[in-house]
Amino acid sequence: AQSVTQPDIHITVSEGASLELRCNYSYGATPYLFWYVQSPGQGLQLLLKYFSGDTLVQGIKGFEAEFKRSQSSFNLRKPSVHWSDAAEYFCAVDSGGYQKVTFGTGTKLQVIP
Amino acid sequence: EAQVTQNPRYLITVTGKKLTVTCSQNMNHEYMSWYRQDPGLGLRQIYYSMNVEVTDKGDVPEGYKVSRKEKRNFPLILESPSPNQTSLYFCASSLLAGVNEQYFGPGTRLTVT
């Protein structure tokens, strides 16, 4: 069965600092991978996705993520964090069209001045 | 405006009183899904639907029912709610399963006493 691990429950960074959120997945083949962001009291919004091709994908709001098959990872990065990036971030995997989507437990990002 | 709507947004009910949470999308999406979000557990898929009259269980289907009689609607039914179903519920839709991103509704906060 597929699974997603986000090892960091909570991360605090200073505004302007770089950010990396970790995501590891378990799935036999190449999965479809997603990062979503959830602002307080809101639904989820897609940041970026990967399903094939270039392993470095660009998303909205200046985020990017790199798919590393050898490490079964899909880490999210941003070079300079803004206070408005404070939110909860979820990594998700879709098992290649079999409709079953598994989310990680989320990483809550706090941004301090 | 393309969107997923859920009603009600907030609901407090008592154990055993049947309830329905409605979900509707106006994007002609084929795939729809229900999730529950609990602290520390992330989002867990309850049921999903690939198209009209096609539904299947997710990871946590016990105590829930769904139906998909029309493409745009995907109601979640709790026949006999229990306190352990107190949660934040999200409906989502996507054009197709797999590579397509999911669009999320605003969420329904359910409390069962």
Interface residues (C-beta under 8 A of the other chain):
Chain A: Q6 I9 Y32 F34 Y36 Q42 G43 L44 Q45 L46 K49 F51 F90 A92 D94 G96 G97 Y98 Q99 K100 V101 T102 F103 G104 T105 G106
Chain B: V4 Y31 S33 Y35 G40 L41 G42 L43 R44 Q45 Y48 M50 D56 G58 D59 F90 A92 A97 G98 V99 E101 Q102 F104 G105 P106 G107
